[in-house]
Amino acid sequence: MKKIVTACILSGLVTGAYPAIMTAKTLSGQEIFTRNCSVCHSVAPPPKSAPPIMPIANRYHQKFQTKNEGVQHLVAYLKSPNKDKAVDPQAIARFGLMPAQTLPDLELRAVAEWVWNQYNSNTGMGRGGRGMGKAQGMGRGCEVNQ
Ligand code: HEC
């Protein structure tokens, strides 16, 4: 039983289809997002009072080669948002500058990793919403209860 579960989790990591699992070992980035960020940010369009996270994550993936670089930049931005550092300066013109986020470093890092993982490599963000179907995805080929 244990083996099956591990195999399923690993296959999730390999395909990159289950980003939530990758941050689950630290504080849950998704929970931090829900508590601290979702008041302004939706995950996918339409926007609330800030740009949605998925297109932001896509920009980060275009701009940064490695997750580490992207996450570092993101953490720095959350601590002190500023026009010169923004990946999308037009968002500032449209929504105004984001207020600095005063969270512990660990939580900033966890939420930054979660944001990075919202990248949807299919880019057709609406197409089946692969990045959002985590619960469904786990069921496919991972019938742990059988
Ligand atoms: C009070 C509203 C508000 C809250 C709360 C908020 N944001 Fe933002 N955020 C914005 C706005 C507005 C922008 C667009 C302007 C800008 O880039 O500063 C933005 C931009 C961003 C960007 C793009 C930065 C870049 O490099 O251009 C990221 C990433 C981001 N937010 C993540 C987060 C995360 C993660 C949290 C929670 C820890 C959070 N935001 C909380 C309003 C908010």
Boltz pocket constraint, residues with backbone or C-beta under 6 A from the ligand:
constraints:
  - pocket:
      binder: B
      contacts: [[A, 32], [A, 33], [A, 36], [A, 37], [A, 38], [A, 39], [A, 40], [A, 41], [A, 49], [A, 50], [A, 51], [A, 56], [A, 73], [A, 74], [A, 77], [A, 78], [A, 81], [A, 82], [A, 85], [A, 86], [A, 87], [A, 88], [A, 89], [A, 91], [A, 92], [A, 95], [A, 96], [A, 97], [A, 98], [A, 99], [A, 101], [A, 111], [A, 112], [A, 115]]
      max_distance: 6.0
